[in-house]
Amino acid sequence: MFLPISVLDAPSNLGLRPATPGAIPGVFQLPRILRAQGIVTRLGAEDAGVVTPPAYSPEAEPDIGFRNGAALGRYSVALADRVGALRAGGRFVLLLGGDCSVLVGSSLALRRAGAHGLAFIDAHDDFSYVKDRARMAGWFTAAGLDLALATGHGPDALCDLEGLKPYLREEDVVHLGLSRTAEDTAEAAVHEFDTSHIASLPLTVIRERGAKSVGDEARSRLEARGLTGFWIHVDADVLDLRVMPAVDSPNPDGMRLEELTTLLASLLASPQAVGLELTILDPDLDPEGHCARAFTDAVVAAFVQSGRVP
């Protein structure tokens, strides 16, 4: 019933800004620490290796508008090649980011193979640009706008690779776990997301109705679209900072680990789920490995509860 699992590393930090001048975002180490927690063997998965990204640069890129834009475009094509080959071989792909900009490559791979959907689990909408776009020209970061890019809102150098814009249609996306802060509303043009065709099931709804009910609704919505399949994206910042402080934007009002497991299990229970990507946990912010352990346990538990892993 379920496809065999292949684990592919995408250790890219191309979509992030440095936390401090001269710093290199540490999310490129995420695959290493999840593998150290035994995620490959615990899922009975095939080791599909790694797609190595270009070197990170902190500099502005005015021509494309996004920091590391040209490098991310090249990397996204290479990543799509590997994801696409695994999918063509009948594999469920567990993609270990990296930052959220790996979605550009994974969604390109999906688009090459037909119309796909996306369950996007993230505390932020990753769709709304800042209100003052001119101020950020050349400095935009793809990890904070990955959903916008995947749905065709941004420069063609990232949004229209191979002439396949958009990689995902807005109406084929379900966003789960949105938890806006006052700062989000003040700085971002959130009406861009709110007036889009993306379905949103925010954290307030998950708390009101329960993670299983909301996960089942998201799965049903995606299954009803008549798609080739759907992908799942998880940004670790959807979790509450009390259990997941090791992210660039700690969430003061996020999900519990059990809620993430239940939500993921509902989605993974669908035979139409063809892949899952995990992003943003920064090992530099998790020196004792507590966050990596808890995150891995939550993801493995979701696979078990879904029936994909014994």
C-alpha angles and dihedrals in degrees: 000000000000128000120246114259127246121189115214124182121224102177096180126148094171093116099059137082118230113264089223131010110287095010122130114220107248099216090100085080094059096098091052095054095044089051089049087058088058098249094150097051095037089058094043087236136161116248104236095181128226142305103216115216128220118263117286120249125192093202128111119257107206097178094063097021096229128095107251088005099148092044091048091052091054093044093049091057092049091047091048090053092056096041090047093051091052092048091048087054091057098256132143104229121222103191117198111205155206114206128339094271088082083084089077090063097040093048091048088055090051093048091053088059098046139278113336136176133225135218102202114197109189139126090229129054092232086202107082118086121213115274092242101053094168091062091058099041108140092009102073113128118220095212090068094045102035095122090050091051094046091052094048105264108130142037117339089233086074105017101044106041109160089002091283100127121181103034089189128023115230092234089057093059128088115192116206131190104018111172112174125199127207088254091056091054093045097050106029129066090236092172086076089068096035092055095043125101092249114120112230128202101180128198091265090061092046089053093047098046104022131252095268094053092048093044090051091050092050091049092048092049092052095043090051093057094078092236132159087244141301138255128217124220122194124188109192090220088077085080123085115265090239088071100022114036092142097092134093092246108035111207116230091192109032142134125291117241091250091055092053091049092050093046092049093046091056091052096042090052088073115093085214092068104103103172149000130209125200119203152173105024104135115209090201086068093046105057095161094046095235094130093047091051094048093045093049092048091051093050095045090048089054092054090049094047091048092056094243093113124036 
